[in-house]
């Protein structure tokens, strides 16, 4: 089975990002490039990272009217991403059009509820039921829209997997060493996320900020 770890390249400098990915490439399955990276380095940056030969996850979290999102998907088609994110809150038609524009080789996955929003934040934007209920509702909508899967936390992936047997689940917020976190309730280990049905494990700082990123990536790989 291929390595499910996608390294989040959240580094401001392109050369540093490429140097890091080059070092650990043998111990990861792909790289995740976020909005920050794409706004700073654009298509050029993605092409440079793609030279490493690893699958690219473009985490752009697209959210606009269906026509605009479909056009954006077509514009990034040339980059041949393996995975692209959209916001499930953009609605069913937007997700359907995004998927139709993505082409067969690109998985389109929907962000349900950002982990930066708590229940009070959701209430303030008119969503009264809480984050968990909203995440499940949007996961169901993404499934109905024909998307490949969703992005969710390690705390939700088990419950969502039960409702969507063949979904493709991208899980961030992972910490290989639970003992190193002051906030143990908010994290899960890569192994636990995988056991609960995660297809892709997004890992950033536990590798990128490690004293020895290769050793850190190798140690994570050994637990999977
Ligand atoms: O925390 P870490 O550096 O491993 O995060 C890796 C990636 O996952 C980052 O790009 C971050 O934006 C994303 N992330 C997320 N939700 C979380 C934690 C991290 O989307 N709860």
py3Dmol code that shows the C-alpha trace and the ligand (Angstrom):
import py3Dmol

protein = """\
ATOM      1  CA  UNK A   1       0.000   0.000   0.000  1.00  0.00           C
ATOM      2  CA  UNK A   2       1.321   3.485  -0.764  1.00  0.00           C
ATOM      3  CA  UNK A   3       2.337   5.797   2.053  1.00  0.00           C
ATOM      4  CA  UNK A   4      -0.744   7.820   3.216  1.00  0.00           C
ATOM      5  CA  UNK A   5       1.333  10.700   4.646  1.00  0.00           C
ATOM      6  CA  UNK A   6       1.108  14.021   2.797  1.00  0.00           C
ATOM      7  CA  UNK A   7       3.652  16.508   4.096  1.00  0.00           C
ATOM      8  CA  UNK A   8       2.186  20.022   4.550  1.00  0.00           C
ATOM      9  CA  UNK A   9       4.771  22.335   2.988  1.00  0.00           C
ATOM     10  CA  UNK A  10       3.753  25.420   4.974  1.00  0.00           C
ATOM     11  CA  UNK A  11       7.081  27.197   4.543  1.00  0.00           C
ATOM     12  CA  UNK A  12       7.224  30.754   3.215  1.00  0.00           C
ATOM     13  CA  UNK A  13      10.338  30.207   1.070  1.00  0.00           C
ATOM     14  CA  UNK A  14      10.119  28.050  -2.018  1.00  0.00           C
ATOM     15  CA  UNK A  15      13.722  26.858  -1.829  1.00  0.00           C
ATOM     16  CA  UNK A  16      13.299  25.794   1.805  1.00  0.00           C
ATOM     17  CA  UNK A  17      10.061  23.976   0.972  1.00  0.00           C
ATOM     18  CA  UNK A  18      11.705  22.084  -1.881  1.00  0.00           C
ATOM     19  CA  UNK A  19      14.776  21.267   0.219  1.00  0.00           C
ATOM     20  CA  UNK A  20      12.589  19.796   2.965  1.00  0.00           C
ATOM     21  CA  UNK A  21      10.470  17.739   0.571  1.00  0.00           C
ATOM     22  CA  UNK A  22      13.622  16.480  -1.174  1.00  0.00           C
ATOM     23  CA  UNK A  23      15.051  15.261   2.140  1.00  0.00           C
ATOM     24  CA  UNK A  24      11.985  13.324   3.266  1.00  0.00           C
ATOM     25  CA  UNK A  25      10.605  12.229  -0.112  1.00  0.00           C
ATOM     26  CA  UNK A  26      11.380   8.555   0.524  1.00  0.00           C
ATOM     27  CA  UNK A  27       9.212   8.513   3.638  1.00  0.00           C
ATOM     28  CA  UNK A  28       6.081  10.380   2.516  1.00  0.00           C
ATOM     29  CA  UNK A  29       3.354   9.663  -0.012  1.00  0.00           C
ATOM     30  CA  UNK A  30       2.802  13.202  -1.285  1.00  0.00           C
ATOM     31  CA  UNK A  31       2.968  16.909  -0.484  1.00  0.00           C
ATOM     32  CA  UNK A  32       0.226  19.334   0.494  1.00  0.00           C
ATOM     33  CA  UNK A  33       0.465  22.886  -0.832  1.00  0.00           C
ATOM     34  CA  UNK A  34      -1.908  25.377   0.775  1.00  0.00           C
ATOM     35  CA  UNK A  35      -3.436  28.700  -0.157  1.00  0.00           C
ATOM     36  CA  UNK A  36      -0.457  30.501   1.356  1.00  0.00           C
ATOM     37  CA  UNK A  37       1.984  28.638  -0.882  1.00  0.00           C
ATOM     38  CA  UNK A  38      -0.198  29.055  -3.963  1.00  0.00           C
ATOM     39  CA  UNK A  39      -0.691  32.806  -3.444  1.00  0.00           C
ATOM     40  CA  UNK A  40       3.052  33.289  -2.916  1.00  0.00           C
ATOM     41  CA  UNK A  41       4.476  30.967  -5.572  1.00  0.00           C
ATOM     42  CA  UNK A  42       1.593  30.201  -7.956  1.00  0.00           C
ATOM     43  CA  UNK A  43       1.849  27.720 -10.810  1.00  0.00           C
ATOM     44  CA  UNK A  44       5.612  28.145 -10.924  1.00  0.00           C
ATOM     45  CA  UNK A  45       5.960  26.961  -7.323  1.00  0.00           C
ATOM     46  CA  UNK A  46       3.727  23.954  -7.919  1.00  0.00           C
ATOM     47  CA  UNK A  47       5.705  22.997 -11.033  1.00  0.00           C
ATOM     48  CA  UNK A  48       8.944  23.213  -9.063  1.00  0.00           C
ATOM     49  CA  UNK A  49       7.623  20.973  -6.277  1.00  0.00           C
ATOM     50  CA  UNK A  50       6.122  18.574  -8.829  1.00  0.00           C
ATOM     51  CA  UNK A  51       9.637  17.920 -10.162  1.00  0.00           C
ATOM     52  CA  UNK A  52      10.135  15.739  -7.066  1.00  0.00           C
ATOM     53  CA  UNK A  53       7.726  13.266  -8.608  1.00  0.00           C
ATOM     54  CA  UNK A  54       5.398  13.080  -5.594  1.00  0.00           C
ATOM     55  CA  UNK A  55       1.604  13.460  -5.834  1.00  0.00           C
ATOM     56  CA  UNK A  56       0.459  17.034  -5.162  1.00  0.00           C
ATOM     57  CA  UNK A  57      -2.457  17.934  -2.903  1.00  0.00           C
ATOM     58  CA  UNK A  58      -3.618  21.492  -3.660  1.00  0.00           C
ATOM     59  CA  UNK A  59      -5.422  22.629  -0.519  1.00  0.00           C
ATOM     60  CA  UNK A  60      -7.061  25.729  -1.994  1.00  0.00           C
ATOM     61  CA  UNK A  61     -10.417  25.400  -0.179  1.00  0.00           C
ATOM     62  CA  UNK A  62     -12.347  26.853  -3.129  1.00  0.00           C
ATOM     63  CA  UNK A  63     -15.672  28.515  -2.249  1.00  0.00           C
ATOM     64  CA  UNK A  64     -17.558  30.654  -4.788  1.00  0.00           C
ATOM     65  CA  UNK A  65     -20.424  30.380  -7.258  1.00  0.00           C
ATOM     66  CA  UNK A  66     -20.414  27.095  -9.208  1.00  0.00           C
ATOM     67  CA  UNK A  67     -19.268  28.673 -12.481  1.00  0.00           C
ATOM     68  CA  UNK A  68     -16.272  30.378 -10.862  1.00  0.00           C
ATOM     69  CA  UNK A  69     -15.183  27.293  -8.938  1.00  0.00           C
ATOM     70  CA  UNK A  70     -15.474  25.135 -12.067  1.00  0.00           C
ATOM     71  CA  UNK A  71     -13.357  27.655 -13.999  1.00  0.00           C
ATOM     72  CA  UNK A  72     -10.753  27.674 -11.215  1.00  0.00           C
ATOM     73  CA  UNK A  73     -10.639  23.868 -11.299  1.00  0.00           C
ATOM     74  CA  UNK A  74     -10.049  23.998 -15.034  1.00  0.00           C
ATOM     75  CA  UNK A  75      -7.290  26.562 -14.561  1.00  0.00           C
ATOM     76  CA  UNK A  76      -5.364  24.285 -12.188  1.00  0.00           C
ATOM     77  CA  UNK A  77      -5.933  21.186 -14.298  1.00  0.00           C
ATOM     78  CA  UNK A  78      -2.598  21.746 -16.024  1.00  0.00           C
ATOM     79  CA  UNK A  79      -0.870  21.254 -12.644  1.00  0.00           C
ATOM     80  CA  UNK A  80      -2.249  17.692 -12.459  1.00  0.00           C
ATOM     81  CA  UNK A  81      -3.021  17.753  -8.737  1.00  0.00           C
ATOM     82  CA  UNK A  82      -3.921  14.413  -7.135  1.00  0.00           C
ATOM     83  CA  UNK A  83      -6.276  16.093  -4.632  1.00  0.00           C
ATOM     84  CA  UNK A  84      -8.005  19.512  -4.496  1.00  0.00           C
ATOM     85  CA  UNK A  85     -10.206  20.896  -1.705  1.00  0.00           C
ATOM     86  CA  UNK A  86     -13.422  22.916  -1.959  1.00  0.00           C
ATOM     87  CA  UNK A  87     -15.729  24.107   0.842  1.00  0.00           C
ATOM     88  CA  UNK A  88     -18.818  21.929   1.286  1.00  0.00           C
ATOM     89  CA  UNK A  89     -20.644  25.091   2.446  1.00  0.00           C
ATOM     90  CA  UNK A  90     -20.508  26.260  -1.187  1.00  0.00           C
ATOM     91  CA  UNK A  91     -23.433  23.920  -1.765  1.00  0.00           C
ATOM     92  CA  UNK A  92     -24.308  20.900  -3.833  1.00  0.00           C
ATOM     93  CA  UNK A  93     -24.253  22.544  -7.284  1.00  0.00           C
ATOM     94  CA  UNK A  94     -20.829  24.054  -6.612  1.00  0.00           C
ATOM     95  CA  UNK A  95     -19.418  20.689  -5.545  1.00  0.00           C
ATOM     96  CA  UNK A  96     -20.961  18.903  -8.545  1.00  0.00           C
ATOM     97  CA  UNK A  97     -19.491  21.446 -10.956  1.00  0.00           C
ATOM     98  CA  UNK A  98     -16.093  21.310  -9.232  1.00  0.00           C
ATOM     99  CA  UNK A  99     -16.018  17.534  -9.572  1.00  0.00           C
ATOM    100  CA  UNK A 100     -17.104  17.649 -13.206  1.00  0.00           C
ATOM    101  CA  UNK A 101     -14.352  20.156 -14.023  1.00  0.00           C
ATOM    102  CA  UNK A 102     -11.620  18.302 -12.146  1.00  0.00           C
ATOM    103  CA  UNK A 103     -10.999  15.465 -14.539  1.00  0.00           C
ATOM    104  CA  UNK A 104     -10.833  11.786 -13.703  1.00  0.00           C
ATOM    105  CA  UNK A 105      -7.414  11.665 -12.092  1.00  0.00           C
ATOM    106  CA  UNK A 106      -8.023  14.380  -9.496  1.00  0.00           C
ATOM    107  CA  UNK A 107      -9.858  13.665  -6.252  1.00  0.00           C
ATOM    108  CA  UNK A 108     -12.080  16.510  -5.073  1.00  0.00           C
ATOM    109  CA  UNK A 109     -12.638  16.559  -1.316  1.00  0.00           C
ATOM    110  CA  UNK A 110     -14.775  18.951   0.709  1.00  0.00           C
ATOM    111  CA  UNK A 111     -13.831  20.833   3.837  1.00  0.00           C
ATOM    112  CA  UNK A 112     -16.750  20.494   6.251  1.00  0.00           C
ATOM    113  CA  UNK A 113     -16.231  22.765   9.285  1.00  0.00           C
ATOM    114  CA  UNK A 114     -12.919  24.550   9.799  1.00  0.00           C
ATOM    115  CA  UNK A 115     -11.353  23.426  13.061  1.00  0.00           C
ATOM    116  CA  UNK A 116     -10.776  27.081  13.926  1.00  0.00           C
ATOM    117  CA  UNK A 117     -14.565  27.506  14.394  1.00  0.00           C
ATOM    118  CA  UNK A 118     -16.212  26.450  17.643  1.00  0.00           C
ATOM    119  CA  UNK A 119     -19.932  26.073  18.348  1.00  0.00           C
ATOM    120  CA  UNK A 120     -20.284  29.763  19.324  1.00  0.00           C
ATOM    121  CA  UNK A 121     -18.628  30.883  16.088  1.00  0.00           C
ATOM    122  CA  UNK A 122     -21.047  28.704  14.134  1.00  0.00           C
ATOM    123  CA  UNK A 123     -24.042  30.115  16.005  1.00  0.00           C
ATOM    124  CA  UNK A 124     -22.844  33.630  15.156  1.00  0.00           C
ATOM    125  CA  UNK A 125     -22.945  32.794  11.441  1.00  0.00           C
ATOM    126  CA  UNK A 126     -26.398  31.240  11.689  1.00  0.00           C
ATOM    127  CA  UNK A 127     -25.518  27.557  12.243  1.00  0.00           C
ATOM    128  CA  UNK A 128     -27.048  26.611  15.603  1.00  0.00           C
ATOM    129  CA  UNK A 129     -26.524  22.816  15.839  1.00  0.00           C
ATOM    130  CA  UNK A 130     -22.809  22.725  16.676  1.00  0.00           C
ATOM    131  CA  UNK A 131     -19.684  21.710  14.782  1.00  0.00           C
ATOM    132  CA  UNK A 132     -20.139  17.941  14.968  1.00  0.00           C
ATOM    133  CA  UNK A 133     -23.690  17.974  13.615  1.00  0.00           C
ATOM    134  CA  UNK A 134     -22.714  20.442  10.883  1.00  0.00           C
ATOM    135  CA  UNK A 135     -19.693  18.329   9.859  1.00  0.00           C
ATOM    136  CA  UNK A 136     -21.895  15.243   9.461  1.00  0.00           C
ATOM    137  CA  UNK A 137     -24.525  17.189   7.506  1.00  0.00           C
ATOM    138  CA  UNK A 138     -21.933  18.607   5.104  1.00  0.00           C
ATOM    139  CA  UNK A 139     -20.245  15.208   4.727  1.00  0.00           C
ATOM    140  CA  UNK A 140     -23.601  13.753   3.645  1.00  0.00           C
ATOM    141  CA  UNK A 141     -24.042  16.632   1.175  1.00  0.00           C
ATOM    142  CA  UNK A 142     -20.561  16.087  -0.273  1.00  0.00           C
ATOM    143  CA  UNK A 143     -21.357  12.401  -0.731  1.00  0.00           C
ATOM    144  CA  UNK A 144     -24.654  13.251  -2.493  1.00  0.00           C
ATOM    145  CA  UNK A 145     -22.818  15.704  -4.744  1.00  0.00           C
ATOM    146  CA  UNK A 146     -20.533  12.929  -5.944  1.00  0.00           C
ATOM    147  CA  UNK A 147     -17.300  14.157  -4.397  1.00  0.00           C
ATOM    148  CA  UNK A 148     -14.554  11.701  -3.577  1.00  0.00           C
ATOM    149  CA  UNK A 149     -14.475  12.513   0.128  1.00  0.00           C
ATOM    150  CA  UNK A 150     -13.981  15.146   2.775  1.00  0.00           C
ATOM    151  CA  UNK A 151     -11.447  16.702   5.119  1.00  0.00           C
ATOM    152  CA  UNK A 152     -12.215  16.069   8.782  1.00  0.00           C
ATOM    153  CA  UNK A 153     -10.506  15.749  12.142  1.00  0.00           C
ATOM    154  CA  UNK A 154      -9.339  12.463  13.590  1.00  0.00           C
ATOM    155  CA  UNK A 155     -12.204  12.739  16.065  1.00  0.00           C
ATOM    156  CA  UNK A 156     -14.856  12.605  13.353  1.00  0.00           C
ATOM    157  CA  UNK A 157     -13.361  10.289  10.773  1.00  0.00           C
ATOM    158  CA  UNK A 158     -14.688   7.109  12.427  1.00  0.00           C
ATOM    159  CA  UNK A 159     -18.288   8.385  12.554  1.00  0.00           C
ATOM    160  CA  UNK A 160     -18.182   9.715   8.988  1.00  0.00           C
ATOM    161  CA  UNK A 161     -16.576   6.522   7.682  1.00  0.00           C
ATOM    162  CA  UNK A 162     -19.579   4.570   9.025  1.00  0.00           C
ATOM    163  CA  UNK A 163     -21.930   6.735   6.901  1.00  0.00           C
ATOM    164  CA  UNK A 164     -19.704   6.773   3.808  1.00  0.00           C
ATOM    165  CA  UNK A 165     -18.039   3.397   3.396  1.00  0.00           C
ATOM    166  CA  UNK A 166     -15.976   4.160   0.306  1.00  0.00           C
ATOM    167  CA  UNK A 167     -15.227   7.801   0.991  1.00  0.00           C
ATOM    168  CA  UNK A 168     -11.749   9.278   0.719  1.00  0.00           C
ATOM    169  CA  UNK A 169     -10.925  10.905   4.039  1.00  0.00           C
ATOM    170  CA  UNK A 170      -8.209  13.491   4.532  1.00  0.00           C
ATOM    171  CA  UNK A 171      -7.243  13.992   8.173  1.00  0.00           C
ATOM    172  CA  UNK A 172      -5.010  16.845   9.479  1.00  0.00           C
ATOM    173  CA  UNK A 173      -4.265  17.775  13.084  1.00  0.00           C
ATOM    174  CA  UNK A 174      -2.154  14.692  13.825  1.00  0.00           C
ATOM    175  CA  UNK A 175       0.553  14.255  16.424  1.00  0.00           C
ATOM    176  CA  UNK A 176       2.707  11.127  16.446  1.00  0.00           C
ATOM    177  CA  UNK A 177       3.835  11.734  19.986  1.00  0.00           C
ATOM    178  CA  UNK A 178       0.768  12.313  22.174  1.00  0.00           C
ATOM    179  CA  UNK A 179       3.027  12.923  25.153  1.00  0.00           C
ATOM    180  CA  UNK A 180       4.390  16.051  23.493  1.00  0.00           C
ATOM    181  CA  UNK A 181       1.104  17.911  23.413  1.00  0.00           C
ATOM    182  CA  UNK A 182      -0.299  20.027  26.184  1.00  0.00           C
ATOM    183  CA  UNK A 183      -3.777  19.595  24.676  1.00  0.00           C
ATOM    184  CA  UNK A 184      -4.230  15.866  24.282  1.00  0.00           C
ATOM    185  CA  UNK A 185      -7.959  15.948  23.633  1.00  0.00           C
ATOM    186  CA  UNK A 186      -7.687  17.789  20.329  1.00  0.00           C
ATOM    187  CA  UNK A 187      -5.259  15.470  18.578  1.00  0.00           C
ATOM    188  CA  UNK A 188      -4.961  11.860  17.506  1.00  0.00           C
ATOM    189  CA  UNK A 189      -1.971   9.833  16.350  1.00  0.00           C
ATOM    190  CA  UNK A 190      -1.485   9.012  12.660  1.00  0.00           C
ATOM    191  CA  UNK A 191      -2.015   5.319  13.476  1.00  0.00           C
ATOM    192  CA  UNK A 192      -5.323   5.982  15.273  1.00  0.00           C
ATOM    193  CA  UNK A 193      -6.600   8.117  12.368  1.00  0.00           C
ATOM    194  CA  UNK A 194      -5.659   5.379   9.920  1.00  0.00           C
ATOM    195  CA  UNK A 195      -7.418   2.747  12.059  1.00  0.00           C
ATOM    196  CA  UNK A 196     -10.577   4.884  12.002  1.00  0.00           C
ATOM    197  CA  UNK A 197     -10.602   5.063   8.204  1.00  0.00           C
ATOM    198  CA  UNK A 198      -8.343   7.984   7.190  1.00  0.00           C
ATOM    199  CA  UNK A 199      -7.114   7.683   3.599  1.00  0.00           C
ATOM    200  CA  UNK A 200      -4.655  10.599   3.748  1.00  0.00           C
ATOM    201  CA  UNK A 201      -2.739  11.799   6.805  1.00  0.00           C
ATOM    202  CA  UNK A 202      -1.752  15.472   6.569  1.00  0.00           C
ATOM    203  CA  UNK A 203       1.321  16.113   8.686  1.00  0.00           C
ATOM    204  CA  UNK A 204       3.255  19.362   8.841  1.00  0.00           C
ATOM    205  CA  UNK A 205       5.157  20.586  11.864  1.00  0.00           C
ATOM    206  CA  UNK A 206       5.874  17.184  13.438  1.00  0.00           C
ATOM    207  CA  UNK A 207       8.125  16.657  10.406  1.00  0.00           C
ATOM    208  CA  UNK A 208       9.002  20.162   9.203  1.00  0.00           C
ATOM    209  CA  UNK A 209       9.978  21.472  12.649  1.00  0.00           C
ATOM    210  CA  UNK A 210      11.660  18.309  13.870  1.00  0.00           C
ATOM    211  CA  UNK A 211      15.356  18.513  14.593  1.00  0.00           C
ATOM    212  CA  UNK A 212      15.791  15.654  12.130  1.00  0.00           C
ATOM    213  CA  UNK A 213      12.880  15.696   9.651  1.00  0.00           C
ATOM    214  CA  UNK A 214      13.999  12.462   7.962  1.00  0.00           C
ATOM    215  CA  UNK A 215      14.066  10.580  11.268  1.00  0.00           C
ATOM    216  CA  UNK A 216      10.664  12.047  12.190  1.00  0.00           C
ATOM    217  CA  UNK A 217       9.105  11.046   8.863  1.00  0.00           C
ATOM    218  CA  UNK A 218      10.644   7.589   9.084  1.00  0.00           C
ATOM    219  CA  UNK A 219       9.366   7.105  12.627  1.00  0.00           C
ATOM    220  CA  UNK A 220       5.823   8.052  11.560  1.00  0.00           C
ATOM    221  CA  UNK A 221       6.040   5.708   8.576  1.00  0.00           C
ATOM    222  CA  UNK A 222       7.060   2.862  10.896  1.00  0.00           C
ATOM    223  CA  UNK A 223       3.847   3.232  12.930  1.00  0.00           C
ATOM    224  CA  UNK A 224       1.573   2.847   9.904  1.00  0.00           C
TER     225      UNK A 224
END
"""
ligand_1 = """\
21
LIG
O -0.278 20.999 12.596
P 0.419 20.613 11.314
O 1.611 21.469 11.021
O 0.698 19.138 11.202
O -0.656 20.949 10.193
C -0.526 20.477 8.912
C -1.564 21.084 8.005
O -2.869 20.725 8.405
C -1.513 22.596 7.956
O -1.467 22.946 6.577
C -2.784 23.050 8.613
O -3.338 24.152 7.940
C -3.690 21.854 8.527
N -4.491 21.668 9.735
C -5.852 21.694 9.644
N -6.621 21.483 10.758
C -6.051 21.253 11.940
C -4.660 21.221 12.053
C -3.899 21.443 10.918
O -6.385 21.879 8.550
N -6.816 21.050 13.001
"""
view = py3Dmol.view(width=600, height=400)
view.addModel(protein, "pdb")
view.setStyle({"model": 0}, {"cartoon": {"style": "trace"}})
view.addModel(ligand_1, "xyz")
view.setStyle({"model": 1}, {"stick": {}})
view.zoomTo()
view.show()
